[in-house]
């Protein structure tokens, strides 16, 4: 389970997020929608500690993290357990859909290629791309990418 409690993020005098709270249960797929400039990307960047929120907390599994006072060690712990797909995706044009999905597992998590590819296939199956393992990004629609 992941829970965001009362997050606040400002840039100078501009309040971007204030008092936002929500919970995501294990196995949930979540989409964040809203107009341009509403704070969607800022929220995700705060959850992954790419931006430092002014206040609030993140509860992940059994651990609670204060957005404003988190250590580097805690940030690394969170990043190993949370993954996001941002709107502006950056795919490797020279790798297939399967290669793109497996790449992070191989390089960042040091998972053996065969195991990473198996996880990649399972992931692509879940999002309805079972027949696209060997397609390159330019052969996929924007939504498939």
QUIBELPE-V622594 format. One line per field, one symbol per residue. phi: phi as a letter, one per 30 degrees, with the letter a starting at -180 (. if undefined). psi: psi as a letter, one per 20 degrees, with the letter a starting at -180 (. if undefined). burial: + if it has 24 or more other C-alpha atoms within 12 Angstrom, else -. Layout:
# QUIBELPE-V622594
phi: ???
psi: ???
burial: ???
This chain:
# QUIBELPE-V622594
phi: .bbcchdbbbbidddcbbidbabbdejdcbbcbldeidjddeeddddcidbcddajbccbhcccbdedbcdeddddddddcbbbcdecdbcddccdedddddedddddchdeedddddddddddedcicecbecddedccdeddd
psi: qpppolqppqocioogppkpqrppqpiqpppoqrrpjijghgghhghjkhqoqhrrqpppdjpppphilqrhghghgghiipqqoqgnqoqohjqrgghghhghhgghikpqgggghgggghghghjkkhjjgjqqhijqrghh.
burial: -++++-+++------++--+------------------+-++++-++++--+++++++++----+++--+----+--+------------+----++++++++-+----------++-+++--+----+--++-+-+-------+
